[in-house]
C-alpha cells in the first residue's frame, strides 16, 4: 500500500496506509464523524455541569491540583474582553468559516490533519454554540498548583489547545526532516 503524497512526517506515515482513506467521501465522513463526536462530548459535559452545579461551585477532584467548578465566561480566551458577547459570536463564526475555507484542502490530506482539524473546529464550534445559546461559555475545569490557578476551561478549549499543539509539533518535526534533507 502506498501512503499519501503529502505525508506530514515519517513518524505519522503509518496513519496514511489504509487504502480506504484515499476515498474523498470517506475522508469527509471521517472528519464529520470526529467533529460530531467531539462536539457531542463537549455538549454532554457542559450540560452535566450546568444541570448539577450552580455559580461558585467548587469540587476538588485532585486536592491542590484539579477542581470541578462552574464558570459562565462571557469573554474570550481566559475571560478576556468579558461582556462583548454579540461581537464574539459573529467574530468566532467568521474565524471558523475563514479557517475552513483557507485550510479545507489541507484538512483532507491525511488522517492526522483530519483528526487534528476536527479537534480544532469542534473546539471553536462548541464554544460558539455556547455563546449563541447561553450568551456565555461554560467553563468547568480548574487546574491549579495550591493557590495559583490557571483560568477555568472546558473540553472545547482543550480540543483547541491539543489541536494547535499537534499542528505545531508536526510543523517542527517536518521542518527538522526538511532541514536534514537539505544539509
N, C-alpha and C positions, 0 to 999 in steps of 0.2 A: 504494500500500500504506500501511496505517495502522500506526503504532508502538504499543507497549504503553501503556496508560493511566498506568502508574507509571514512566515513563522517569526514570532517576536523574539525568541531567543532559543538556543539549543536546550535550555532547561525546560522549556514549555512545549517543545516539539512533540512530545509524547501525547499531548492533548489533541493533536491535529491528525491522528492516524485514521480514525474510522471513516470509511467511505460515505456513510450517511450524512456526515457533517458537510459534505460538498454540495448537497442539495440546498438551494437558496430558501425554499419554503420551509425546510426543516430548521434552518438557521433562524428564520423569523419565528417559527414556533418555539424553538428553544429559548430565544430571547424573551418572548412574551410570556412563556411559562415561568421562567425565573423571575421576571419582573412582577408577575401576578403573585407568585408565592411570597416574595419579599414584601410586597405591599400588604398582602393578607396578614402576614405575621406582624408587621408594624401596626396595622389597624387593630388586630386582636389584642396586642399588648397595651396599646393606648386605651382601648375600650375597657379592658380589665382594670387598669389603673384608675380610669375615670369613674367607673361604676363602684369601686370599692373604697376609694380614698377621697379625702377632701383636702382643700388647701392646707398647707403647712403640715401635711402628714409626713412623718419620717420614721421608717422602719429599718433598723440596722440589719443587713444581711451578713456582712463580714465586719464585725466591730472594728472601728478605726480605719476602714478602707472603703467599704461599699455599702451604701444605703439605698433603699427604695423611697422615693419622695414623690410629691405631686406638685408640679410647677406649670403654671399657664404662662408661656413665653410669648409675648406679643412682639418681640423684636426678631432680629435675625440671629446669626451665629453668636452664641454666648450671651444672648439677650441684648445685643447692641441695637440702638435705634428703636427702642420699645415704643409702641403706640402708633406706628405708621402702617397698620395692617393693610389698608386698602392699597397703598402703594406697593407693599411687598408681595401681595397676591399677584398683581399684574407683572411686576418685575420678575418674580420667580417663574411664572408661566412663560414669559418672554425668554428667559435664560434656558429653560427646558427645551423650548422649540428651537432656539438658535443652536443649542448644543446638539440636538438630534439631527438637525439639518446639516450642520458642519461635520459631525462625526459619523453620519449614517453609513458611509462606505467602510470606515474603519471598524465599526461595531461588528460587522458580519464577516471579518476576515478570518477569524479563528475562534475556537471555543473560549480561550482566555479572554479575549476582548468582548465576546458576547456576555460572559458571566460578569465581568467587571462592569461593563456598561449597564447591565441590568441592575447591579447594586447601586450605581450612581443615580440612574434615572428613578429607581424605586425610592431612594432616599429623598430626592428632590420632589417627586410626586407625592410621597407620603406626607411631607411637611406642608406642601402646597394644599393638599386636600384638607388637612387640619385647619389651615388659615381660612379657607373658604367656608368650611362647615362650622367651625367653632369660633373663628375670629382670633385664634391663637394656636400655638403649637403646644402639645402636651409633652413635657419632659419628665422623666421619672427615674433616671439612673444618676446617682450621685457618687462619683469616685473621689476619694479624699485620703490624705495621709494626716491623721489626727485632726487638727482644726483647719488644715489647708485644703480647700475644696476646689476641684475642677468644676466649671459650670455644669449644671444638670443637663442631660441629653437623653435622647430616645434611640430606638433602633434605626430610624431613618437617618439620624445623624451618624450613627455607627456605620451604616451602609456607605454613606458618602465618604467618610474618612477611610474606611477599608478600601473602597474603590479607588480613591485618589492615591493612596499609599501603594496599592498594587500597580497602578499605572506608572508611578514614579520609580518603583523598583524595576519594573520591566524596562523602562527607559534607560535606567542606569546599566542594567545587565546588557541591553542591546548596544549601548554606546561602548561598553567595555569590549564586546565582541567585535564591533566595527573598528575600534582603535587597534586591537590586536591584528586584524587583517591588514591594516594599512601600514603597520610597522614591521 
